[in-house]
Amino acid sequence: MVNKDTIVAPATPPGEGGIGVIRLSGNQSEDFLRRLFHPRYHHSPFPRFQSHHLYYGDLFSVHQQPIDEVMAVVMRAPHSYTCEDVAEVHCHGGPFVVRQIVDNFIRLGARLAEPGEFTLRAFLNGRLDLTQAEAVIDLIRARSDRASEMAIRQLSGKLGNALDAIKNELLNILAIIEAHIDFPEEELPPVYRENLESSAKKNVDEVEKILNSFAYGRIAKEGIAVVLAGRPNVGKSSILNALLEEERAIVTDIPGTTRDAIEGRLTVGGFLLNIVDTAGIHHTENVIESAGIRKTLKHIEYSDIVLFIVERDTFTEEDMKIFDTCKSRNMLILFNKIDLGDFEVPGFLRDFPSVKISAHTGYGMGDLKKMIMENISRRFNLLASEEDAIISSQRCWESLNKSKECIKRFLNGLGDNIPWECLALEIKDALVFLGEITGETFSDDVLKKIFSKFCIGK
């Protein structure tokens, strides 16, 4: 799958920085480093690198021209990120210096790494399973406390361990079935059938528990899509600015100022909120406004939360049409401009969570954030998910769901006296689908899809 040649890439982002790190992995890593690195405070010839120790010195080009003063380290297999010999050069973080060092290692025979190739080698060499490899990119891309916490938990093996426990139970079931297939003259005692059924039901419950974590995993990883909806000039843009505490959207007294979606990000309770300020929904003959309204309706359709904004106690026919559009969604109602005077909430709106706010003064913004967090907690069952193994990728969910269906077919077949050979196939298929998640069974296409999301150097 992966060439055993030595690869090289910057491990730090492009651009200027205090430090740049260049990483090599492969059998020739140490040799390439020794040919360019001249340590200080060591008499020639330089002794063998001690693994996992930093050395101070100078890095030279293949033509022995000085490039930079650096720190260098060798990490010998298998005690490295890739389980191969790894070498790193820590230099000054200028892009020209980093590029020079990479180019000179390439001149010696190293190959520029593909995106994610270091982590791919770690997976193929058995250091990480596929759930942990996916957690690496999730951790790199985490934009909230929840996303980071979930990625760290998955990287530590929480999901892989939970799946291993399920696999072990299934292997025990399979061992009993295959023993019976090998000795068909011995009837399987009723107690064994009961144990098989009990164990399979336990596995279904465990799988469903993990499957049910997907909603939490998705919002922790990707954030929560929050859409501001309402008729023109009810204060949607002002509310966006108040939530973000910055002038993200233009605010005027002219209705229809916002004609396209404006997005901003905010963290509440450790979750990332992807907030979208949309064009006001109303009847218009203007082509541009109509296009903006169509986009608004699309955002509402794919939202996790709709904040339906009403101007105090003014509830118009247009408001009612928007209300009818949003009420089937997960909707919270915001009564804006409360600074102009208090009022009674209309009776037909009292069944919906609501809050009175003033985007102008900031009144009620804390209550709004609290209401959003309560809605998230109730809808995504946070208390249960935080202690359990969590899945956050569609790939994992689909394979796990297929495994569950196999176990359920096994249970149904057990009750219908289906031949043991057929029942064994269901358990074997369930194990294959679980193996797809952890990487025990995989295709090159799946690996390419996963690791293509990585940056070069990780």
C-alpha positions as CSV (number, residue, x, y, z in Angstrom):
1,M,0.0,0.0,0.0
2,V,2.7,2.5,1.0
3,N,6.3,2.6,-0.4
4,K,9.0,2.0,2.2
5,D,11.0,4.9,0.9
6,T,12.0,7.7,3.2
7,I,9.5,10.6,3.1
8,V,9.9,14.2,4.2
9,A,7.6,17.2,4.8
10,P,7.2,20.3,7.0
11,A,5.3,19.4,10.1
12,T,4.4,23.0,10.9
13,P,2.0,25.2,8.9
14,P,3.3,27.4,6.0
15,G,4.1,31.0,6.7
16,E,6.3,32.8,9.2
17,G,6.7,31.5,12.7
18,G,9.1,31.2,15.6
19,I,10.0,27.7,14.7
20,G,9.6,25.3,11.8
21,V,9.7,21.5,12.0
22,I,10.8,19.2,9.2
23,R,10.0,15.5,9.6
24,L,11.4,12.5,7.9
25,S,10.2,8.9,8.2
26,G,11.8,5.8,6.8
27,N,14.9,3.6,7.0
28,Q,17.2,6.4,5.7
29,S,16.0,9.2,8.0
30,E,19.0,9.1,10.3
31,D,21.5,8.7,7.5
32,F,20.0,11.7,5.6
33,L,20.1,13.8,8.8
34,R,23.7,12.9,9.6
35,R,24.8,14.0,6.1
36,L,23.4,17.5,6.6
37,F,23.6,18.1,10.3
38,H,26.8,19.2,12.0
39,P,26.5,19.2,15.8
40,R,28.2,21.7,18.0
41,Y,30.2,20.8,21.0
42,H,31.0,17.3,19.6
43,H,34.4,16.2,18.2
44,S,34.5,14.6,14.8
45,P,33.4,12.0,14.0
46,F,30.0,12.6,15.6
47,P,28.9,9.7,17.7
48,R,25.7,7.8,17.0
49,F,22.5,9.8,17.7
50,Q,20.9,8.7,21.0
51,S,17.2,8.2,20.3
52,H,14.7,10.8,21.5
53,H,17.5,13.3,22.4
54,L,17.7,16.8,21.0
55,Y,21.1,17.9,19.6
56,Y,22.1,21.5,18.8
57,G,24.0,22.3,15.7
58,D,24.0,23.6,12.2
59,L,22.3,22.3,9.1
60,F,24.1,22.5,5.8
61,S,23.1,22.0,2.2
62,V,24.3,19.0,0.1
63,H,27.0,21.4,-1.2
64,Q,28.0,22.2,2.4
65,Q,26.6,25.7,2.5
66,P,25.2,26.7,5.9
67,I,21.3,27.0,6.0
68,D,20.4,27.5,9.7
69,E,21.3,26.7,13.3
70,V,18.9,24.0,14.4
71,M,17.9,21.4,16.9
72,A,17.8,17.8,15.6
73,V,16.4,14.6,17.0
74,V,16.2,10.9,15.9
75,M,13.4,8.6,17.1
76,R,14.1,5.0,16.3
77,A,11.6,2.4,15.4
78,P,9.3,1.2,16.8
79,H,9.2,4.1,19.3
80,S,8.0,6.8,16.9
81,Y,4.8,8.2,15.5
82,T,5.0,6.1,12.4
83,C,6.7,3.1,14.1
84,E,9.6,3.7,11.6
85,D,12.9,5.5,12.1
86,V,11.9,9.2,12.3
87,A,14.2,12.3,12.3
88,E,13.2,15.9,12.8
89,V,14.9,19.2,12.3
90,H,13.7,22.2,14.4
91,C,14.7,25.4,12.6
92,H,13.7,29.0,12.4
93,G,10.2,29.3,11.1
94,G,10.8,31.2,7.9
95,P,9.2,29.7,4.8
96,F,12.4,30.0,2.8
97,V,14.5,28.2,5.4
98,V,12.0,25.4,5.7
99,R,11.8,25.0,2.0
100,Q,15.6,24.9,1.6
101,I,15.9,22.2,4.2
102,V,13.1,20.1,2.6
103,D,14.6,20.5,-0.8
104,N,18.0,19.4,0.4
105,F,16.6,16.2,1.9
106,I,14.9,15.5,-1.4
107,R,18.2,15.9,-3.2
108,L,19.6,13.2,-0.9
109,G,16.8,10.8,-2.0
110,A,13.9,11.5,0.3
111,R,10.4,11.9,-1.3
112,L,7.9,14.6,-0.4
113,A,5.2,13.0,1.7
114,E,1.6,12.8,0.5
115,P,-1.1,14.4,2.6
116,G,-1.6,12.2,5.8
117,E,1.2,9.8,4.8
118,F,2.9,9.9,8.2
119,T,-0.4,9.0,9.9
120,L,-1.2,6.4,7.2
121,R,2.1,4.7,8.0
122,A,1.3,4.8,11.7
123,F,-2.0,3.0,10.9
124,L,-0.5,0.4,8.5
125,N,2.3,-0.3,11.0
126,G,-0.3,-1.0,13.8
127,R,0.3,2.0,16.0
128,L,-3.2,3.4,15.4
129,D,-6.4,1.9,14.4
130,L,-8.6,3.7,11.8
131,T,-10.8,5.4,14.4
132,Q,-7.7,6.8,16.0
133,A,-6.3,7.9,12.7
134,E,-9.5,9.8,12.0
135,A,-9.3,11.3,15.4
136,V,-5.9,12.9,14.5
137,I,-7.4,15.0,11.8
138,D,-10.4,15.8,14.0
139,L,-8.1,17.0,16.7
140,I,-6.2,19.2,14.2
141,R,-9.4,20.7,12.9
142,A,-11.2,21.1,16.2
143,R,-12.7,24.5,16.7
144,S,-14.4,24.0,20.0
145,D,-13.8,22.4,23.4
146,R,-16.3,19.6,22.7
147,A,-14.7,18.8,19.3
148,S,-11.2,18.7,21.0
149,E,-12.4,16.6,23.9
150,M,-14.1,14.1,21.6
151,A,-11.1,13.8,19.3
152,I,-8.8,13.2,22.3
153,R,-11.1,10.5,23.7
154,Q,-11.2,8.7,20.3
155,L,-7.5,9.1,19.9
156,S,-7.0,7.4,23.3
157,G,-8.9,4.3,21.9
158,K,-12.3,4.8,23.6
159,L,-14.3,3.9,20.5
160,G,-11.8,1.2,19.3
161,N,-12.0,-0.5,22.8
162,A,-15.8,-0.4,22.8
163,L,-15.9,-2.0,19.3
164,D,-13.3,-4.6,20.4
165,A,-15.5,-5.7,23.3
166,I,-18.4,-6.2,20.8
167,K,-16.1,-8.1,18.5
168,N,-15.0,-10.4,21.3
169,E,-18.6,-11.2,22.2
170,L,-19.4,-12.0,18.5
171,L,-16.3,-14.2,18.2
172,N,-17.4,-16.2,21.3
173,I,-20.8,-16.7,19.6
174,L,-19.1,-17.7,16.4
175,A,-16.9,-20.2,18.2
176,I,-19.9,-22.0,19.7
177,I,-21.7,-22.1,16.4
178,E,-18.7,-23.4,14.5
179,A,-18.1,-26.1,17.2
180,H,-21.7,-27.2,16.7
181,I,-21.2,-27.2,12.9
182,D,-18.1,-29.4,13.3
183,F,-20.0,-31.9,15.5
184,P,-23.6,-31.8,14.2
185,E,-24.5,-35.1,15.9
186,E,-24.4,-33.4,19.2
187,E,-27.6,-31.3,19.7
188,L,-26.9,-27.8,21.1
189,P,-28.4,-27.7,24.7
190,P,-31.2,-25.2,25.3
191,V,-29.0,-23.3,27.7
192,Y,-26.5,-22.7,24.9
193,R,-29.2,-21.3,22.6
194,E,-30.3,-19.0,25.5
195,N,-26.7,-17.8,26.0
196,L,-26.3,-17.1,22.3
197,E,-29.6,-15.1,22.2
198,S,-28.7,-13.2,25.4
199,S,-25.2,-12.4,24.1
200,A,-26.5,-11.3,20.7
201,K,-29.1,-9.0,22.3
202,K,-26.5,-7.5,24.5
203,N,-24.4,-6.7,21.4
204,V,-27.4,-5.1,19.6
205,D,-27.9,-2.9,22.7
206,E,-24.3,-1.9,22.8
207,V,-24.2,-1.1,19.1
208,E,-27.4,0.9,19.2
209,K,-25.9,2.9,22.2
210,I,-22.9,3.9,20.0
211,L,-25.1,4.6,17.0
212,N,-27.2,6.9,19.1
213,S,-24.1,8.9,19.9
214,F,-23.8,10.0,16.2
215,A,-26.0,13.1,16.7
216,Y,-23.8,14.3,19.5
217,G,-20.7,13.4,17.6
218,R,-21.7,15.3,14.5
219,I,-22.5,18.6,16.3
220,A,-19.4,18.3,18.5
221,K,-17.3,17.9,15.4
222,E,-19.0,20.1,12.8
223,G,-20.8,22.6,15.1
224,I,-24.5,23.5,15.2
225,A,-26.2,25.2,12.3
226,V,-28.2,28.1,13.8
227,V,-30.3,30.1,11.4
228,L,-31.7,33.6,12.1
229,A,-35.1,33.8,10.4
230,G,-37.7,36.5,10.3
231,R,-39.2,39.2,8.1
232,P,-37.1,42.2,7.1
233,N,-36.0,44.8,9.7
234,V,-36.9,42.7,12.8
235,G,-33.2,42.9,13.9
236,K,-31.6,39.7,12.6
237,S,-28.3,41.4,11.7
238,S,-28.3,43.3,15.0
239,I,-28.8,40.0,16.9
240,L,-25.9,38.4,14.9
241,N,-23.6,41.3,15.8
242,A,-24.7,41.2,19.5
243,L,-24.0,37.4,19.7
244,L,-20.6,37.7,18.1
245,E,-19.8,41.0,19.9
246,E,-18.6,42.5,16.7
247,E,-20.0,44.3,13.7
248,R,-20.2,41.3,11.4
249,A,-23.3,42.4,9.5
250,I,-24.4,45.8,8.1
251,V,-27.3,47.2,10.1
252,T,-29.6,49.9,8.7
253,D,-33.2,51.0,9.1
254,I,-33.8,50.1,5.4
255,P,-35.7,46.8,5.1
256,G,-34.0,44.2,3.0
257,T,-30.4,45.3,3.7
258,T,-29.3,41.7,4.1
259,R,-29.8,40.0,0.7
260,D,-27.4,37.1,1.1
261,A,-26.5,34.8,4.0
262,I,-23.9,36.2,6.4
263,E,-22.1,33.7,8.7
264,G,-20.4,33.9,12.0
265,R,-19.1,31.5,14.7
266,L,-19.6,31.5,18.4
267,T,-18.8,29.0,21.1
268,V,-21.5,28.3,23.7
269,G,-21.1,25.6,26.3
270,G,-18.1,24.3,24.5
271,F,-20.0,23.8,21.2
272,L,-19.3,25.7,18.0
273,L,-22.4,27.6,16.7
274,N,-22.3,28.3,13.0
275,I,-24.8,31.2,13.0
276,V,-26.3,32.3,9.7
277,D,-28.0,35.7,9.3
278,T,-30.4,35.3,6.4
279,A,-32.4,37.6,4.1
280,G,-35.8,38.6,5.5
281,I,-38.6,36.4,4.2
282,H,-41.3,38.5,2.5
283,H,-43.1,38.9,-0.8
284,T,-41.0,40.7,-3.4
285,E,-40.6,41.2,-7.1
286,N,-36.9,42.0,-6.8
287,V,-34.9,39.2,-8.4
288,I,-31.9,39.6,-6.1
289,E,-34.1,39.6,-2.9
290,S,-36.0,36.5,-4.2
291,A,-32.7,34.7,-4.7
292,G,-31.7,35.6,-1.1
293,I,-35.1,34.3,0.2
294,R,-34.7,31.0,-1.6
295,K,-31.3,30.6,0.1
296,T,-32.9,31.5,3.4
297,L,-35.4,28.7,3.0
298,K,-32.6,26.2,2.2
299,H,-30.7,27.2,5.3
300,I,-33.8,26.7,7.4
301,E,-34.3,23.2,5.9
302,Y,-30.8,22.1,6.9
303,S,-30.6,23.9,10.2
304,D,-30.2,22.3,13.7
305,I,-31.8,25.3,15.4
306,V,-34.0,28.1,13.9
307,L,-34.1,31.4,15.8
308,F,-37.4,32.8,14.7
309,I,-37.3,36.6,15.4
310,V,-40.3,38.7,16.0
311,E,-40.4,42.4,16.7
312,R,-41.9,42.6,20.2
313,D,-45.7,42.2,20.1
314,T,-46.0,43.0,16.4
315,F,-47.1,39.7,14.8
316,T,-48.0,40.3,11.1
317,E,-49.3,38.1,8.4
318,E,-45.7,37.8,7.1
319,D,-44.6,36.6,10.5
320,M,-47.3,34.0,10.5
321,K,-46.1,32.6,7.1
322,I,-42.5,32.4,8.4
323,F,-43.8,30.8,11.6
324,D,-45.6,28.1,9.5
325,T,-42.4,27.5,7.6
326,C,-40.2,27.1,10.7
327,K,-42.5,25.4,13.2
328,S,-41.7,21.9,12.0
329,R,-38.0,22.6,12.7
330,N,-36.3,22.9,16.0
331,M,-37.4,26.4,16.6
332,L,-36.8,29.0,19.3
333,I,-38.6,32.3,19.3
334,L,-36.8,35.6,20.0
335,F,-38.9,38.7,20.8
336,N,-36.6,41.5,19.8
337,K,-36.6,45.2,20.7
338,I,-37.9,44.6,24.3
339,D,-36.1,47.9,25.1
340,L,-39.2,49.6,23.6
341,G,-41.5,48.2,26.2
342,D,-42.6,44.8,27.7
343,F,-45.6,42.8,26.5
344,E,-47.5,39.5,26.8
345,V,-46.4,36.6,24.7
346,P,-49.3,35.6,22.3
347,G,-51.1,32.5,23.5
348,F,-50.4,30.3,20.4
349,L,-46.6,30.9,20.8
350,R,-46.4,29.9,24.5
351,D,-45.8,26.3,23.7
352,F,-42.5,27.2,22.1
353,P,-39.3,28.1,24.0
354,S,-38.9,31.9,23.8
355,V,-36.9,34.7,25.2
356,K,-37.3,38.5,25.2
357,I,-34.2,40.4,24.1
358,S,-32.9,43.7,22.9
359,A,-30.1,43.4,20.4
360,H,-29.6,47.2,20.8
361,T,-28.9,47.2,24.5
362,G,-27.8,43.6,24.9
363,Y,-30.6,42.7,27.2
364,G,-31.5,39.0,27.3
365,M,-28.5,37.8,25.3
366,G,-27.3,35.7,28.2
367,D,-30.7,34.2,28.5
368,L,-30.7,33.5,24.8
369,K,-27.4,31.6,25.0
370,K,-28.7,29.6,28.0
371,M,-31.8,28.7,26.1
372,I,-29.7,27.5,23.1
373,M,-27.6,25.4,25.4
374,E,-30.7,23.8,27.1
375,N,-32.1,23.0,23.7
376,I,-28.8,21.4,22.7
377,S,-28.7,19.3,25.9
378,R,-32.2,18.1,25.6
379,R,-32.1,17.3,21.9
380,F,-28.7,15.6,21.7
381,N,-28.7,13.9,25.1
382,L,-25.3,15.3,26.2
383,L,-25.1,13.7,29.6
384,A,-25.3,10.2,28.2
385,S,-23.0,10.9,25.3
386,E,-20.2,12.5,27.3
387,E,-19.3,9.3,29.1
388,D,-19.7,6.8,26.2
389,A,-17.9,5.9,23.1
390,I,-18.9,8.3,20.4
391,I,-18.9,8.1,16.6
392,S,-18.8,11.3,14.5
393,S,-18.3,10.1,10.9
394,Q,-20.9,8.9,8.5
395,R,-18.5,6.2,7.5
396,C,-18.5,4.7,11.0
397,W,-22.2,5.1,11.4
398,E,-23.0,3.2,8.2
399,S,-20.7,0.3,8.9
400,L,-21.9,0.0,12.5
401,N,-25.5,0.1,11.4
402,K,-24.8,-2.7,8.9
403,S,-23.2,-4.8,11.6
404,K,-26.3,-4.3,13.8
405,E,-28.6,-5.5,11.0
406,C,-26.5,-8.6,10.7
407,I,-26.8,-9.4,14.4
408,K,-30.5,-8.8,14.3
409,R,-30.9,-11.2,11.4
410,F,-28.9,-13.7,13.4
411,L,-31.3,-13.3,16.3
412,N,-34.3,-13.7,14.0
413,G,-32.8,-16.8,12.4
414,L,-32.0,-18.3,15.8
415,G,-35.7,-18.2,16.6
416,D,-36.7,-19.6,13.2
417,N,-34.3,-22.5,13.4
418,I,-32.3,-21.3,10.4
419,P,-29.3,-23.6,9.5
420,W,-26.3,-22.9,11.7
421,E,-24.1,-22.3,8.6
422,C,-26.3,-19.4,7.6
423,L,-26.3,-18.0,11.1
424,A,-22.5,-18.2,11.2
425,L,-22.4,-16.1,8.0
426,E,-24.4,-13.3,9.6
427,I,-22.0,-13.1,12.6
428,K,-19.0,-13.2,10.2
429,D,-20.5,-10.3,8.2
430,A,-21.1,-8.4,11.4
431,L,-17.4,-8.8,12.3
432,V,-16.4,-7.6,8.8
433,F,-18.4,-4.4,9.1
434,L,-16.9,-3.7,12.6
435,G,-13.5,-4.3,11.1
436,E,-14.2,-1.7,8.5
437,I,-14.5,0.9,11.2
438,T,-11.3,0.0,13.0
439,G,-9.4,-0.8,9.8
440,E,-8.9,-4.5,10.2
441,T,-10.6,-4.7,6.8
442,F,-10.3,-1.8,4.4
443,S,-10.0,-0.9,0.8
444,D,-7.5,1.5,-0.8
445,D,-10.4,3.8,-1.8
446,V,-11.5,4.2,1.8
447,L,-7.9,4.9,3.0
448,K,-7.4,7.5,0.2
449,K,-10.7,9.2,1.1
450,I,-9.8,9.4,4.8
451,F,-6.1,10.4,4.5
452,S,-6.7,12.9,1.7
453,K,-8.3,15.2,4.3
454,F,-5.0,15.5,6.1
455,C,-2.4,18.2,5.7
456,I,1.1,17.3,4.3
457,G,3.3,16.6,7.2
458,K,0.9,14.7,9.5
